[in-house]
Amino acid sequence: MQKECNQNNCLWVKDNNNGNHYMCLKCGRERWLNKRRWKLSVLLILLKSGLFIVLKTVLSALFLD
């Protein structure tokens, strides 16, 4: 492949077999998207669950006592 482009001039194409993989047609540079997206999703679910449990405990303590 030719090394005539820089990051601003790359012609990115998506891999047909992997939607997270892109490759430059000019220089062959590769990009991977969404590598850590599942970790963020799991973290957000855990934080929301924890917040729900805390709020439920606080509200039940306030209104039952």
Residue, then its C-alpha position, 0 to 999 in steps of 0.5 A: m500500500q502507498k504511504e501518501c495520506n495522513q490521518n486527515n486524508c484517509l479514505w476509510v472503508k468498513d470491513n464487511n465481516n466486522g462492523n467495528h473494523y475500518m481500513c484506509l484504502k490509501c495507506g492501509r491504516e486500521r481503526w477499531l471502533n467500540k472496543r470498550r463499549w460493553k464495559l461502559s454499558v455494564l458499568l452504567i447498568l451497575l451504577k443505575s442498579g446501585l442508585f436504585i437500591v440506595l434510593k429504595t432503601v432511603l425512601s422506605a426508611l423515610f416513609l415507614d418510620 
